[in-house]
């Protein structure tokens, strides 16, 4: 019985993560988890750029 509870909790967590990713991709977010993901240029975060900073610094 304990195993079923643990499996159920894990399924809920994984399902919530998949739902979150699906909703963010549907909104057009390029880099899910990037603090500036909604403000990235057309190049996108991480594409031929370093990590996920969208090069918003003032250098």
DALIN-V665966 format. One record per run of one state. SS is the DSSP state (hx for helix, st for strand, lp for the rest). FROM is the first residue (numbers start at 1). LEN is the number of residues. Records with the same first field share a line. If there is no record, write none. Layout:
# DALIN-V665966
SS=FROM-LEN ; FROM-LEN
This chain:
# DALIN-V665966
lp=1-1 ; 28-9 ; 40-20
hx=2-26 ; 37-3
